[in-house]
Amino acid sequence: MTDCIGVTPEGKSCPAPAVGDSEYCFFHDPEKIAQAQAARIRGGLARRVSPTTDYPGAVENVTQLMKFLNRALEESWALEGSEKRLRAVAQFLRIAVDVVGLADLNARLELLEGLIYASNKDVGKQN
């Protein structure tokens, strides 16, 4: 099997094998231009992720925020593997870590405030 005699957009020899008795690969064969174009379109459409149409609504608490972030992360993960996808995923994970940390800090603060309130209440009873 020989290599295609076509040329890439960068001006280099096409590394794909020639198909059948042709001197060209499928994409460079002048007799298959329409078929190759249709295949490119189908391939591009197959990689697309359809946008979510159902908006999750207002984000009013940490649980809803985490659901929203998880959904955005899930949709980003479904994108074609690329540097752009990795950056989006990393950003969502950074935000999630911040949200979880702040929620934990808030819970600890509420616990301390409750203990202080109870302690002050006990001191008032003793006087």
N, CA, C and O atoms as a printed pandas DataFrame, in Angstrom:
     atom_number atom_name residue_name chain_id  residue_number  x_coord  y_coord  z_coord
0              1         N          MET        A               1    0.849   -1.175    0.000
1              2        CA          MET        A               1    0.000    0.000    0.000
2              3         C          MET        A               1    0.894    1.237    0.000
3              4         O          MET        A               1    1.869    1.311    0.748
4              5         N          THR        A               2    0.557    2.190   -0.833
5              6        CA          THR        A               2    1.360    3.404   -0.939
6              7         C          THR        A               2    0.688    4.549   -0.195
7              8         O          THR        A               2   -0.500    4.506    0.125
8              9         N          ASP        A               3    1.486    5.563    0.065
9             10        CA          ASP        A               3    0.936    6.756    0.712
10            11         C          ASP        A               3    0.210    7.610   -0.311
11            12         O          ASP        A               3    0.484    7.553   -1.510
12            13         N          CYS        A               4   -0.714    8.396    0.192
13            14        CA          CYS        A               4   -1.468    9.354   -0.617
14            15         C          CYS        A               4   -0.505   10.371   -1.223
15            16         O          CYS        A               4    0.471   10.772   -0.588
16            17         N          ILE        A               5   -0.790   10.785   -2.463
17            18        CA          ILE        A               5    0.069   11.812   -3.084
18            19         C          ILE        A               5   -0.468   13.222   -2.831
19            20         O          ILE        A               5    0.077   14.199   -3.344
20            21         N          GLY        A               6   -1.528   13.323   -2.045
21            22        CA          GLY        A               6   -2.109   14.618   -1.706
22            23         C          GLY        A               6   -1.200   15.419   -0.783
23            24         O          GLY        A               6   -0.226   14.903   -0.234
24            25         N          VAL        A               7   -1.542   16.685   -0.629
25            26        CA          VAL        A               7   -0.747   17.600    0.194
26            27         C          VAL        A               7   -1.649   18.167    1.301
27            28         O          VAL        A               7   -2.798   18.526    1.046
28            29         N          THR        A               8   -1.126   18.242    2.517
29            30        CA          THR        A               8   -1.880   18.779    3.659
30            31         C          THR        A               8   -1.968   20.304    3.549
31            32         O          THR        A               8   -1.229   20.911    2.774
32            33         N          PRO        A               9   -2.863   20.922    4.318
33            34        CA          PRO        A               9   -2.947   22.392    4.306
34            35         C          PRO        A               9   -1.621   23.066    4.685
35            36         O          PRO        A               9   -1.379   24.217    4.319
36            37         N          GLU        A              10   -0.767   22.346    5.418
37            38        CA          GLU        A              10    0.541   22.903    5.807
38            39         C          GLU        A              10    1.577   22.745    4.702
39            40         O          GLU        A              10    2.721   23.172    4.858
40            41         N          GLY        A              11    1.177   22.122    3.565
41            42        CA          GLY        A              11    2.100   21.946    2.452
42            43         C          GLY        A              11    2.954   20.688    2.543
43            44         O          GLY        A              11    3.895   20.530    1.765
44            45         N          LYS        A              12    2.650   19.798    3.469
45            46        CA          LYS        A              12    3.410   18.554    3.627
46            47         C          LYS        A              12    2.708   17.418    2.902
47            48         O          LYS        A              12    1.516   17.498    2.609
48            49         N          SER        A              13    3.450   16.368    2.618
49            50        CA          SER        A              13    2.859   15.187    1.989
50            51         C          SER        A              13    1.866   14.542    2.944
51            52         O          SER        A              13    2.121   14.444    4.144
52            53         N          CYS        A              14    0.736   14.106    2.407
53            54        CA          CYS        A              14   -0.285   13.459    3.226
54            55         C          CYS        A              14    0.252   12.106    3.700
55            56         O          CYS        A              14    0.714   11.308    2.885
56            57         N          PRO        A              15    0.195   11.840    5.009
57            58        CA          PRO        A              15    0.720   10.582    5.531
58            59         C          PRO        A              15   -0.265    9.409    5.440
59            60         O          PRO        A              15    0.093    8.276    5.760
60            61         N          ALA        A              16   -1.497    9.675    5.009
61            62        CA          ALA        A              16   -2.519    8.625    4.959
62            63         C          ALA        A              16   -2.241    7.669    3.800
63            64         O          ALA        A              16   -1.649    8.057    2.793
64            65         N          PRO        A              17   -2.670    6.427    3.951
65            66        CA          PRO        A              17   -2.479    5.472    2.853
66            67         C          PRO        A              17   -3.461    5.744    1.712
67            68         O          PRO        A              17   -4.583    6.195    1.939
68            69         N          ALA        A              18   -3.029    5.467    0.504
69            70        CA          ALA        A              18   -3.908    5.577   -0.654
70            71         C          ALA        A              18   -4.967    4.482   -0.545
71            72         O          ALA        A              18   -4.705    3.411    0.001
72            73         N          VAL        A              19   -6.174    4.760   -1.072
73            74        CA          VAL        A              19   -7.284    3.824   -0.958
74            75         C          VAL        A              19   -7.455    3.067   -2.279
75            76         O          VAL        A              19   -7.533    3.672   -3.349
76            77         N          GLY        A              20   -7.510    1.747   -2.187
77            78        CA          GLY        A              20   -7.753    0.905   -3.360
78            79         C          GLY        A              20   -6.714    1.119   -4.452
79            80         O          GLY        A              20   -5.511    1.117   -4.192
80            81         N          ASP        A              21   -7.198    1.306   -5.682
81            82        CA          ASP        A              21   -6.309    1.509   -6.840
82            83         C          ASP        A              21   -5.935    2.981   -7.015
83            84         O          ASP        A              21   -5.151    3.314   -7.903
84            85         N          SER        A              22   -6.479    3.854   -6.191
85            86        CA          SER        A              22   -6.234    5.290   -6.308
86            87         C          SER        A              22   -4.860    5.663   -5.753
87            88         O          SER        A              22   -4.272    4.928   -4.960
88            89         N          GLU        A              23   -4.369    6.803   -6.181
89            90        CA          GLU        A              23   -3.122    7.335   -5.627
90            91         C          GLU        A              23   -3.392    8.238   -4.421
91            92         O          GLU        A              23   -2.466    8.762   -3.802
92            93         N          TYR        A              24   -4.684    8.409   -4.100
93            94        CA          TYR        A              24   -5.093    9.330   -3.052
94            95         C          TYR        A              24   -5.760    8.604   -1.883
95            96         O          TYR        A              24   -6.293    7.504   -2.035
96            97         N          CYS        A              25   -5.717    9.245   -0.718
97            98        CA          CYS        A              25   -6.515    8.780    0.414
98            99         C          CYS        A              25   -7.952    9.241    0.174
99           100         O          CYS        A              25   -8.219    9.968   -0.783
100          101         N          PHE        A              26   -8.864    8.826    1.025
101          102        CA          PHE        A              26  -10.268    9.180    0.870
102          103         C          PHE        A              26  -10.466   10.698    0.779
103          104         O          PHE        A              26  -11.226   11.173   -0.064
104          105         N          PHE        A              27   -9.788   11.455    1.641
105          106        CA          PHE        A              27  -10.027   12.897    1.700
106          107         C          PHE        A              27   -9.374   13.691    0.570
107          108         O          PHE        A              27   -9.807   14.806    0.283
108          109         N          HIS        A              28   -8.352   13.150   -0.070
109          110        CA          HIS        A              28   -7.699   13.877   -1.161
110          111         C          HIS        A              28   -8.130   13.406   -2.547
111          112         O          HIS        A              28   -7.757   14.020   -3.547
112          113         N          ASP        A              29   -8.896   12.345   -2.623
113          114        CA          ASP        A              29   -9.325   11.803   -3.917
114          115         C          ASP        A              29  -10.252   12.794   -4.607
115          116         O          ASP        A              29  -11.329   13.091   -4.089
116          117         N          PRO        A              30   -9.849   13.314   -5.776
117          118        CA          PRO        A              30  -10.685   14.308   -6.476
118          119         C          PRO        A              30  -12.070   13.777   -6.842
119          120         O          PRO        A              30  -13.008   14.559   -6.995
120          121         N          GLU        A              31  -12.208   12.467   -6.983
121          122        CA          GLU        A              31  -13.494   11.880   -7.339
122          123         C          GLU        A              31  -14.422   11.751   -6.122
123          124         O          GLU        A              31  -15.610   11.467   -6.275
124          125         N          LYS        A              32  -13.892   11.954   -4.945
125          126        CA          LYS        A              32  -14.696   11.788   -3.731
126          127         C          LYS        A              32  -14.783   13.068   -2.901
127          128         O          LYS        A              32  -14.970   13.013   -1.685
128          129         N          ILE        A              33  -14.647   14.212   -3.554
129          130        CA          ILE        A              33  -14.664   15.501   -2.846
130          131         C          ILE        A              33  -15.975   15.697   -2.077
131          132         O          ILE        A              33  -15.955   16.085   -0.909
132          133         N          ALA        A              34  -17.107   15.431   -2.724
133          134        CA          ALA        A              34  -18.411   15.635   -2.068
134          135         C          ALA        A              34  -18.570   14.679   -0.884
135          136         O          ALA        A              34  -19.054   15.082    0.174
136          137         N          GLN        A              35  -18.167   13.419   -1.054
137          138        CA          GLN        A              35  -18.273   12.448    0.034
138          139         C          GLN        A              35  -17.355   12.843    1.200
139          140         O          GLN        A              35  -17.743   12.729    2.363
140          141         N          ALA        A              36  -16.154   13.301    0.888
141          142        CA          ALA        A              36  -15.209   13.700    1.939
142          143         C          ALA        A              36  -15.738   14.904    2.713
143          144         O          ALA        A              36  -15.625   14.957    3.938
144          145         N          GLN        A              37  -16.314   15.866    2.000
145          146        CA          GLN        A              37  -16.878   17.048    2.656
146          147         C          GLN        A              37  -18.028   16.647    3.572
147          148         O          GLN        A              37  -18.130   17.148    4.691
148          149         N          ALA        A              38  -18.895   15.747    3.107
149          150        CA          ALA        A              38  -20.019   15.285    3.932
150          151         C          ALA        A              38  -19.503   14.551    5.171
151          152         O          ALA        A              38  -20.069   14.689    6.255
152          153         N          ALA        A              39  -18.441   13.777    5.015
153          154        CA          ALA        A              39  -17.862   13.057    6.156
154          155         C          ALA        A              39  -17.280   14.034    7.170
155          156         O          ALA        A              39  -17.406   13.823    8.376
156          157         N          ARG        A              40  -16.642   15.104    6.691
157          158        CA          ARG        A              40  -16.089   16.125    7.599
158          159         C          ARG        A              40  -17.205   16.785    8.401
159          160         O          ARG        A              40  -17.074   17.004    9.605
160          161         N          ILE        A              41  -18.291   17.097    7.726
161          162        CA          ILE        A              41  -19.427   17.735    8.401
162          163         C          ILE        A              41  -20.021   16.795    9.442
163          164         O          ILE        A              41  -20.281   17.205   10.573
164          165         N          ARG        A              42  -20.239   15.528    9.063
165          166        CA          ARG        A              42  -20.788   14.557   10.023
166          167         C          ARG        A              42  -19.855   14.393   11.219
167          168         O          ARG        A              42  -20.308   14.305   12.360
168          169         N          GLY        A              43  -18.561   14.353   10.955
169          170        CA          GLY        A              43  -17.589   14.215   12.046
170          171         C          GLY        A              43  -17.622   15.413   12.974
171          172         O          GLY        A              43  -17.561   15.257   14.193
172          173         N          GLY        A              44  -17.718   16.610   12.409
173          174        CA          GLY        A              44  -17.786   17.822   13.226
174          175         C          GLY        A              44  -19.054   17.884   14.052
175          176         O          GLY        A              44  -19.032   18.302   15.209
176          177         N          LEU        A              45  -20.167   17.463   13.449
177          178        CA          LEU        A              45  -21.443   17.473   14.176
178          179         C          LEU        A              45  -21.442   16.445   15.301
179          180         O          LEU        A              45  -22.029   16.673   16.358
180          181         N          ALA        A              46  -20.788   15.325   15.071
181          182        CA          ALA        A              46  -20.759   14.268   16.090
182          183         C          ALA        A              46  -19.986   14.701   17.322
183          184         O          ALA        A              46  -20.259   14.216   18.420
184          185         N          ARG        A              47  -19.026   15.603   17.166
185          186        CA          ARG        A              47  -18.222   16.047   18.307
186          187         C          ARG        A              47  -18.897   17.146   19.107
187          188         O          ARG        A              47  -18.506   17.420   20.241
188          189         N          ARG        A              48  -19.898   17.770   18.531
189          190        CA          ARG        A              48  -20.570   18.866   19.231
190          191         C          ARG        A              48  -21.397   18.351   20.392
191          192         O          ARG        A              48  -21.967   17.261   20.341
192          193         N          VAL        A              49  -21.450   19.148   21.425
193          194        CA          VAL        A              49  -22.301   18.844   22.572
194          195         C          VAL        A              49  -23.490   19.774   22.481
195          196         O          VAL        A              49  -23.336   20.993   22.398
196          197         N          SER        A              50  -24.689   19.187   22.496
197          198        CA          SER        A              50  -25.858   20.046   22.400
198          199         C          SER        A              50  -26.011   20.836   23.695
199          200         O          SER        A              50  -25.883   20.279   24.786
200          201         N          PRO        A              51  -26.284   22.126   23.575
201          202        CA          PRO        A              51  -26.399   22.953   24.778
202          203         C          PRO        A              51  -27.596   22.551   25.620
203          204         O          PRO        A              51  -28.626   22.119   25.103
204          205         N          THR        A              52  -27.443   22.699   26.897
205          206        CA          THR        A              52  -28.530   22.395   27.821
206          207         C          THR        A              52  -29.564   23.508   27.721
207          208         O          THR        A              52  -29.239   24.692   27.804
208          209         N          THR        A              53  -30.796   23.108   27.543
209          210        CA          THR        A              53  -31.848   24.111   27.398
210          211         C          THR        A              53  -32.609   24.344   28.690
211          212         O          THR        A              53  -33.248   25.382   28.863
212          213         N          ASP        A              54  -32.541   23.388   29.592
213          214        CA          ASP        A              54  -33.291   23.563   30.836
214          215         C          ASP        A              54  -32.406   24.184   31.908
215          216         O          ASP        A              54  -31.569   23.520   32.519
216          217         N          TYR        A              55  -32.618   25.470   32.114
217          218        CA          TYR        A              55  -31.854   26.222   33.104
218          219         C          TYR        A              55  -32.220   25.724   34.496
219          220         O          TYR        A              55  -33.403   25.579   34.803
220          221         N          PRO        A              56  -31.223   25.457   35.349
221          222        CA          PRO        A              56  -31.513   24.884   36.663
222          223         C          PRO        A              56  -32.176   25.838   37.650
223          224         O          PRO        A              56  -32.571   25.411   38.735
224          225         N          GLY        A              57  -32.307   27.089   37.312
225          226        CA          GLY        A              57  -32.973   28.038   38.201
226          227         C          GLY        A              57  -32.005   28.773   39.103
227          228         O          GLY        A              57  -30.787   28.660   38.965
228          229         N          ALA        A              58  -32.569   29.526   40.027
229          230        CA          ALA        A              58  -31.770   30.344   40.933
230          231         C          ALA        A              58  -30.913   29.473   41.850
231          232         O          ALA        A              58  -31.309   28.378   42.250
232          233         N          VAL        A              59  -29.754   29.981   42.163
233          234        CA          VAL        A              59  -28.845   29.304   43.090
234          235         C          VAL        A              59  -28.935   30.055   44.413
235          236         O          VAL        A              59  -28.476   31.191   44.528
236          237         N          GLU        A              60  -29.534   29.402   45.411
237          238        CA          GLU        A              60  -29.799   30.085   46.676
238          239         C          GLU        A              60  -29.057   29.513   47.870
239          240         O          GLU        A              60  -29.073   30.093   48.955
240          241         N          ASN        A              61  -28.400   28.365   47.667
241          242        CA          ASN        A              61  -27.662   27.787   48.791
242          243         C          ASN        A              61  -26.506   26.938   48.261
243          244         O          ASN        A              61  -26.359   26.761   47.051
244          245         N          VAL        A              62  -25.702   26.425   49.159
245          246        CA          VAL        A              62  -24.505   25.673   48.769
246          247         C          VAL        A              62  -24.882   24.404   48.011
247          248         O          VAL        A              62  -24.212   24.046   47.042
248          249         N          THR        A              63  -25.923   23.732   48.428
249          250        CA          THR        A              63  -26.339   22.497   47.749
250          251         C          THR        A              63  -26.702   22.779   46.296
251          252         O          THR        A              63  -26.277   22.057   45.393
252          253         N          GLN        A              64  -27.485   23.826   46.073
253          254        CA          GLN        A              64  -27.859   24.192   44.706
254          255         C          GLN        A              64  -26.644   24.635   43.898
255          256         O          GLN        A              64  -26.535   24.321   42.713
256          257         N          LEU        A              65  -25.742   25.356   44.531
257          258        CA          LEU        A              65  -24.528   25.794   43.849
258          259         C          LEU        A              65  -23.678   24.598   43.432
259          260         O          LEU        A              65  -23.151   24.565   42.320
260          261         N          MET        A              66  -23.545   23.618   44.321
261          262        CA          MET        A              66  -22.757   22.429   43.987
262          263         C          MET        A              66  -23.422   21.631   42.861
263          264         O          MET        A              66  -22.726   21.083   42.007
264          265         N          LYS        A              67  -24.751   21.558   42.847
265          266        CA          LYS        A              67  -25.448   20.880   41.752
266          267         C          LYS        A              67  -25.181   21.602   40.435
267          268         O          LYS        A              67  -24.929   20.973   39.408
268          269         N          PHE        A              68  -25.241   22.920   40.482
269          270        CA          PHE        A              68  -24.991   23.733   39.299
270          271         C          PHE        A              68  -23.558   23.523   38.800
271          272         O          PHE        A              68  -23.338   23.326   37.605
272          273         N          LEU        A              69  -22.587   23.566   39.714
273          274        CA          LEU        A              69  -21.186   23.345   39.342
274          275         C          LEU        A              69  -20.959   21.944   38.788
275          276         O          LEU        A              69  -20.239   21.765   37.805
276          277         N          ASN        A              70  -21.577   20.952   39.426
277          278        CA          ASN        A              70  -21.426   19.577   38.947
278          279         C          ASN        A              70  -21.989   19.403   37.547
279          280         O          ASN        A              70  -21.427   18.683   36.722
280          281         N          ARG        A              71  -23.096   20.065   37.293
281          282        CA          ARG        A              71  -23.696   19.984   35.959
282          283         C          ARG        A              71  -22.800   20.664   34.921
283          284         O          ARG        A              71  -22.603   20.136   33.827
284          285         N          ALA        A              72  -22.267   21.818   35.260
285          286        CA          ALA        A              72  -21.354   22.514   34.346
286          287         C          ALA        A              72  -20.101   21.674   34.110
287          288         O          ALA        A              72  -19.595   21.606   32.990
288          289         N          LEU        A              73  -19.612   21.045   35.152
289          290        CA          LEU        A              73  -18.443   20.173   35.034
290          291         C          LEU        A              73  -18.756   18.984   34.131
291          292         O          LEU        A              73  -17.942   18.607   33.287
292          293         N          GLU        A              74  -19.933   18.398   34.310
293          294        CA          GLU        A              74  -20.353   17.264   33.495
294          295         C          GLU        A              74  -20.429   17.645   32.019
295          296         O          GLU        A              74  -19.973   16.896   31.155
296          297         N          GLU        A              75  -21.009   18.816   31.733
297          298        CA          GLU        A              75  -21.124   19.262   30.347
298          299         C          GLU        A              75  -19.757   19.600   29.762
299          300         O          GLU        A              75  -19.514   19.354   28.580
300          301         N          SER        A              76  -18.879   20.151   30.561
301          302        CA          SER        A              76  -17.523   20.454   30.084
302          303         C          SER        A              76  -16.764   19.165   29.794
303          304         O          SER        A              76  -16.010   19.077   28.825
304          305         N          TRP        A              77  -16.973   18.168   30.647
305          306        CA          TRP        A              77  -16.269   16.894   30.470
306          307         C          TRP        A              77  -16.692   16.221   29.164
307          308         O          TRP        A              77  -15.904   15.486   28.569
308          309         N          ALA        A              78  -17.933   16.463   28.707
309          310        CA          ALA        A              78  -18.440   15.849   27.484
310          311         C          ALA        A              78  -17.862   16.495   26.224
311          312         O          ALA        A              78  -18.000   15.949   25.130
312          313         N          LEU        A              79  -17.222   17.646   26.372
313          314        CA          LEU        A              79  -16.629   18.311   25.212
314          315         C          LEU        A              79  -15.459   17.503   24.672
315          316         O          LEU        A              79  -14.914   16.636   25.355
316          317         N          GLU        A              80  -15.088   17.800   23.447
317          318        CA          GLU        A              80  -13.930   17.141   22.844
318          319         C          GLU        A              80  -12.691   17.430   23.693
319          320         O          GLU        A              80  -12.486   18.557   24.144
320          321         N          GLY        A              81  -11.878   16.414   23.902
321          322        CA          GLY        A              81  -10.663   16.575   24.701
322          323         C          GLY        A              81   -9.757   17.641   24.113
323          324         O          GLY        A              81   -9.341   17.543   22.959
324          325         N          SER        A              82   -9.453   18.652   24.901
325          326        CA          SER        A              82   -8.604   19.733   24.431
326          327         C          SER        A              82   -8.086   20.515   25.633
327          328         O          SER        A              82   -8.514   20.302   26.767
328          329         N          GLU        A              83   -7.168   21.410   25.361
329          330        CA          GLU        A              83   -6.651   22.268   26.424
330          331         C          GLU        A              83   -7.766   23.139   26.990
331          332         O          GLU        A              83   -7.815   23.397   28.192
332          333         N          LYS        A              84   -8.658   23.588   26.116
333          334        CA          LYS        A              84   -9.785   24.425   26.536
334          335         C          LYS        A              84  -10.677   23.669   27.531
335          336         O          LYS        A              84  -11.101   24.230   28.541
336          337         N          ARG        A              85  -10.956   22.398   27.239
337          338        CA          ARG        A              85  -11.769   21.592   28.141
338          339         C          ARG        A              85  -11.064   21.410   29.479
339          340         O          ARG        A              85  -11.684   21.533   30.535
340          341         N          LEU        A              86   -9.778   21.119   29.432
341          342        CA          LEU        A              86   -9.033   20.918   30.675
342          343         C          LEU        A              86   -9.028   22.179   31.532
343          344         O          LEU        A              86   -9.140   22.104   32.756
344          345         N          ARG        A              87   -8.897   23.331   30.890
345          346        CA          ARG        A              87   -8.924   24.598   31.640
346          347         C          ARG        A              87  -10.295   24.808   32.291
347          348         O          ARG        A              87  -10.377   25.226   33.446
348          349         N          ALA        A              88  -11.366   24.519   31.554
349          350        CA          ALA        A              88  -12.719   24.683   32.100
350          351         C          ALA        A              88  -12.938   23.744   33.283
351          352         O          ALA        A              88  -13.459   24.152   34.321
352          353         N          VAL        A              89  -12.539   22.488   33.120
353          354        CA          VAL        A              89  -12.700   21.504   34.187
354          355         C          VAL        A              89  -11.895   21.924   35.420
355          356         O          VAL        A              89  -12.392   21.862   36.544
356          357         N          ALA        A              90  -10.651   22.351   35.200
357          358        CA          ALA        A              90   -9.809   22.790   36.324
358          359         C          ALA        A              90  -10.435   23.976   37.047
359          360         O          ALA        A              90  -10.406   24.039   38.276
360          361         N          GLN        A              91  -10.997   24.911   36.296
361          362        CA          GLN        A              91  -11.632   26.087   36.908
362          363         C          GLN        A              91  -12.847   25.678   37.738
363          364         O          GLN        A              91  -13.034   26.176   38.849
364          365         N          PHE        A              92  -13.672   24.776   37.207
365          366        CA          PHE        A              92  -14.834   24.309   37.967
366          367         C          PHE        A              92  -14.399   23.601   39.241
367          368         O          PHE        A              92  -15.024   23.766   40.289
368          369         N          LEU        A              93  -13.340   22.821   39.159
369          370        CA          LEU        A              93  -12.853   22.107   40.348
370          371         C          LEU        A              93  -12.315   23.094   41.388
371          372         O          LEU        A              93  -12.534   22.916   42.586
372          373         N          ARG        A              94  -11.610   24.137   40.927
373          374        CA          ARG        A              94  -11.123   25.166   41.857
374          375         C          ARG        A              94  -12.282   25.845   42.581
375          376         O          ARG        A              94  -12.234   26.060   43.792
376          377         N          ILE        A              95  -13.305   26.173   41.833
377          378        CA          ILE        A              95  -14.485   26.814   42.424
378          379         C          ILE        A              95  -15.148   25.870   43.428
379          380         O          ILE        A              95  -15.535   26.291   44.518
380          381         N          ALA        A              96  -15.278   24.590   43.057
381          382        CA          ALA        A              96  -15.896   23.610   43.952
382          383         C          ALA        A              96  -15.107   23.475   45.249
383          384         O          ALA        A              96  -15.698   23.386   46.325
384          385         N          VAL        A              97  -13.789   23.458   45.160
385          386        CA          VAL        A              97  -12.953   23.378   46.366
386          387         C          VAL        A              97  -13.194   24.599   47.251
387          388         O          VAL        A              97  -13.307   24.473   48.470
388          389         N          ASP        A              98  -13.272   25.774   46.639
389          390        CA          ASP        A              98  -13.545   26.996   47.410
390          391         C          ASP        A              98  -14.916   26.941   48.080
391          392         O          ASP        A              98  -15.056   27.306   49.248
392          393         N          VAL        A              99  -15.920   26.489   47.344
393          394        CA          VAL        A              99  -17.278   26.424   47.897
394          395         C          VAL        A              99  -17.336   25.443   49.059
395          396         O          VAL        A              99  -17.914   25.748   50.102
396          397         N          VAL        A             100  -16.740   24.264   48.885
397          398        CA          VAL        A             100  -16.742   23.264   49.952
398          399         C          VAL        A             100  -15.996   23.801   51.179
399          400         O          VAL        A             100  -16.450   23.622   52.310
400          401         N          GLY        A             101  -14.860   24.453   50.956
401          402        CA          GLY        A             101  -14.090   25.024   52.064
402          403         C          GLY        A             101  -14.862   26.097   52.808
403          404         O          GLY        A             101  -14.857   26.133   54.038
404          405         N          LEU        A             102  -15.523   26.970   52.065
405          406        CA          LEU        A             102  -16.314   28.028   52.699
406          407         C          LEU        A             102  -17.525   27.452   53.435
407          408         O          LEU        A             102  -17.887   27.934   54.509
408          409         N          ALA        A             103  -18.147   26.431   52.865
409          410        CA          ALA        A             103  -19.290   25.796   53.535
410          411         C          ALA        A             103  -18.835   25.150   54.840
411          412         O          ALA        A             103  -19.529   25.241   55.853
412          413         N          ASP        A             104  -17.677   24.500   54.822
413          414        CA          ASP        A             104  -17.132   23.882   56.034
414          415         C          ASP        A             104  -16.813   24.946   57.080
415          416         O          ASP        A             104  -17.131   24.791   58.260
416          417         N          LEU        A             105  -16.183   26.021   56.631
417          418        CA          LEU        A             105  -15.845   27.115   57.535
418          419         C          LEU        A             105  -17.107   27.729   58.139
419          420         O          LEU        A             105  -17.141   28.043   59.329
420          421         N          ASN        A             106  -18.138   27.898   57.319
421          422        CA          ASN        A             106  -19.405   28.453   57.794
422          423         C          ASN        A             106  -20.048   27.535   58.833
423          424         O          ASN        A             106  -20.566   28.011   59.843
424          425         N          ALA        A             107  -20.018   26.232   58.593
425          426        CA          ALA        A             107  -20.592   25.283   59.556
426          427         C          ALA        A             107  -19.838   25.336   60.880
427          428         O          ALA        A             107  -20.450   25.286   61.947
428          429         N          ARG        A             108  -18.519   25.438   60.815
429          430        CA          ARG        A             108  -17.721   25.509   62.035
430          431         C          ARG        A             108  -17.999   26.811   62.784
431          432         O          ARG        A             108  -18.066   26.817   64.013
432          433         N          LEU        A             109  -18.160   27.906   62.056
433          434        CA          LEU        A             109  -18.468   29.198   62.668
434          435         C          LEU        A             109  -19.832   29.161   63.354
435          436         O          LEU        A             109  -19.988   29.672   64.462
436          437         N          GLU        A             110  -20.817   28.556   62.693
437          438        CA          GLU        A             110  -22.142   28.432   63.299
438          439         C          GLU        A             110  -22.082   27.610   64.587
439          440         O          GLU        A             110  -22.748   27.943   65.568
440          441         N          LEU        A             111  -21.293   26.549   64.586
441          442        CA          LEU        A             111  -21.125   25.722   65.783
442          443         C          LEU        A             111  -20.506   26.537   66.915
443          444         O          LEU        A             111  -20.976   26.485   68.052
444          445         N          LEU        A             112  -19.449   27.291   66.603
445          446        CA          LEU        A             112  -18.808   28.124   67.619
446          447         C          LEU        A             112  -19.760   29.195   68.142
447          448         O          LEU        A             112  -19.815   29.447   69.346
448          449         N          GLU        A             113  -20.499   29.817   67.249
449          450        CA          GLU        A             113  -21.461   30.834   67.684
450          451         C          GLU        A             113  -22.515   30.220   68.595
451          452         O          GLU        A             113  -22.922   30.833   69.582
452          453         N          GLY        A             114  -22.959   29.003   68.264
453          454        CA          GLY        A             114  -23.929   28.305   69.108
454          455         C          GLY        A             114  -23.364   28.010   70.482
455          456         O          GLY        A             114  -24.054   28.163   71.490
456          457         N          LEU        A             115  -22.097   27.583   70.526
457          458        CA          LEU        A             115  -21.457   27.312   71.815
458          459         C          LEU        A             115  -21.301   28.583   72.637
459          460         O          LEU        A             115  -21.526   28.579   73.847
460          461         N          ILE        A             116  -20.914   29.669   71.978
461          462        CA          ILE        A             116  -20.764   30.946   72.684
462          463         C          ILE        A             116  -22.119   31.423   73.199
463          464         O          ILE        A             116  -22.220   31.880   74.338
464          465         N          TYR        A             117  -23.137   31.324   72.393
465          466        CA          TYR        A             117  -24.479   31.733   72.801
466          467         C          TYR        A             117  -24.946   30.917   74.009
467          468         O          TYR        A             117  -25.463   31.459   74.986
468          469         N          ALA        A             118  -24.749   29.595   73.910
469          470        CA          ALA        A             118  -25.144   28.721   75.044
470          471         C          ALA        A             118  -24.353   29.036   76.286
471          472         O          ALA        A             118  -24.903   29.016   77.387
472          473         N          SER        A             119  -23.071   29.327   76.138
473          474        CA          SER        A             119  -22.214   29.659   77.275
474          475         C          SER        A             119  -22.669   30.958   77.912
475          476         O          SER        A             119  -22.744   31.046   79.138
476          477         N          ASN        A             120  -22.977   31.972   77.107
477          478        CA          ASN        A             120  -23.457   33.260   77.615
478          479         C          ASN        A             120  -24.810   33.118   78.310
479          480         O          ASN        A             120  -25.089   33.795   79.299
480          481         N          LYS        A             121  -25.630   32.240   77.783
481          482        CA          LYS        A             121  -26.947   32.001   78.356
482          483         C          LYS        A             121  -26.786   31.360   79.751
483          484         O          LYS        A             121  -27.486   31.719   80.697
484          485         N          ASP        A             122  -25.850   30.407   79.851
485          486        CA          ASP        A             122  -25.586   29.750   81.150
486          487         C          ASP        A             122  -25.018   30.741   82.159
487          488         O          ASP        A             122  -25.359   30.679   83.340
488          489         N          VAL        A             123  -24.155   31.656   81.711
489          490        CA          VAL        A             123  -23.569   32.659   82.600
490          491         C          VAL        A             123  -24.659   33.584   83.113
491          492         O          VAL        A             123  -24.643   33.967   84.283
492          493         N          GLY        A             124  -25.607   33.948   82.256
493          494        CA          GLY        A             124  -26.707   34.815   82.671
494          495         C          GLY        A             124  -27.591   34.164   83.707
495          496         O          GLY        A             124  -28.110   34.858   84.582
496          497         N          LYS        A             125  -27.784   32.848   83.645
497          498        CA          LYS        A             125  -28.600   32.133   84.623
498          499         C          LYS        A             125  -27.925   32.095   86.010
499          500         O          LYS        A             125  -28.586   32.119   87.049
500          501         N          GLN        A             126  -26.593   32.037   85.979
501          502        CA          GLN        A             126  -25.860   31.936   87.247
502          503         C          GLN        A             126  -25.878   33.261   88.000
503          504         O          GLN        A             126  -25.773   33.236   89.226
504          505         N          ASN        A             127  -26.000   34.385   87.366
505          506        CA          ASN        A             127  -25.963   35.699   88.053
506          507         C          ASN        A             127  -27.255   36.056   88.661
507          508         O          ASN        A             127  -27.380   37.120   89.267
